[in-house]
């Protein structure tokens, strides 16, 4: 079930970015991250990638380099 919710929220990120809803995109990354149970989970890379995309869309390149 965790995978289902992860995919649901992760797929919202690029959609919100394209629509200019950057706060909702960021919120979706936070929701998706809740379903990544371990930092060694390969999905953690996906979450980090989405967070970087949102930070870049916000023009906050400094934050995109600080994301863990």
C-alpha positions, 0 to 999 in steps of 0.5 A: 500500500505504501508504494501506491501512495508514494506513486500517487504523490510522486506523480503529482509533483511534475503536474503541479510544476507544469501548472505553476502550483509550486507550493502544492508540488513541494507538499506532494514531495513531502507526502511522498517522502512519508512513504519511503521507509528507509533512507536506503530505499531507491525511492529516496532518490526519486523524492530528492530528484523531485525536491530539486526540480521544485527548488529549481522551479522556485528559483531557489538553487541554493536550497536545491543543493542543500536537500538531503 
